[in-house]
Amino acid sequence: MPTSEVLMELSGVRKTFGTTEVLHGIDLKITKGSHAVIFGPSGSGKSTVLRCMNLLEEPDVGSIKFMGNEYGPGITGKEGKRGKPIDLRRKVGMVFQQFNLFPHLSALDNLALPYRSVRGGSLSDAQERAAHELNKVGLLKFAANYPSQLSGGQQQRVAIARALSLDPELMLFDEPTSALDPELVGEVLAVMRDLAESGMTMVVVTHEMNFAREIGDLNVFMEAGNIVTTGGSDFFDNCTNQRAKEFIGSVL
């Protein structure tokens, strides 16, 4: 269940590519245990917000605070601590549209080697943890398979397991089903649903509105680099913003 504890807070985040400002001052709070869903038309800045959350894109202006530490360009006060991007990424897992698996490694080693490079320890310990995470996403029997021997849905589940193996405090999902054939979407959403039910704090950028409606306890509608409106779990039934209602009506 969500708590009142703020895990991550974005304040006044702006991002410019070239001469185009794509985020126009984003304010967003993610509380521990919550499942935030960000949606809106293509080009609205959804993925850029997500990438700013683990500094894959560094904001030009604004503050990103995570677990009490400042990571953005915002000025740190006397009480604040400034964290390093690498420390942030160790606690904020991310799953992309593309699976980004190493083609020359088995599913098991795609988890074990990154785990060992971050956590250290023996190879056998890393492989044991990798097997545990693969089992959680229903893929232990495919541990020896290479990515080319797995379906797109299976590859994405391996990518989710890899992120989970590092014990993140927050999981970011950037349209994780958009590269999949329609019949494979369900198996990835099932893993994400289980993850939400386990209490993992999640921020999901998605076009899967039925899934958003199901898990989202913070729903964020973006357009043209702005957060237009937000709402709780009743957002889809009680949204009063006309533009958001039009968008939801067009995709549901």
Sequence and secondary structure as in RCSB ss.txt:
>XXXX:A:sequence
MPTSEVLMELSGVRKTFGTTEVLHGIDLKITKGSHAVIFGPSGSGKSTVLRCMNLLEEPDVGSIKFMGNEYGPGI
TGKEGKRGKPIDLRRKVGMVFQQFNLFPHLSALDNLALPYRSVRGGSLSDAQERAAHELNKVGLLKFAANYPSQL
SGGQQQRVAIARALSLDPELMLFDEPTSALDPELVGEVLAVMRDLAESGMTMVVVTHEMNFAREIGDLNVFMEAG
NIVTTGGSDFFDNCTNQRAKEFIGSVL
>XXXX:A:secstr
   S EEEEEEEEEEEETTEEEEEEEEEEEETT EEEEE STTSSHHHHHHHHTTSS  SEEEEEETTEE SSS 
  TT EE  HHHHHHHEEEE SS    TTS HHHHHHHHHHHHH S HHHHHHHHHHHHHHTT GGGTT  GGGS
 HHHHHHHHHHHHHTT  SEEEEESTTTTS HHHHHHHHHHHHHHHHTT EEEEE S HHHHHHH SEEEEEETT
EEEEEE TTHHHH   HHHHHHHHHH 
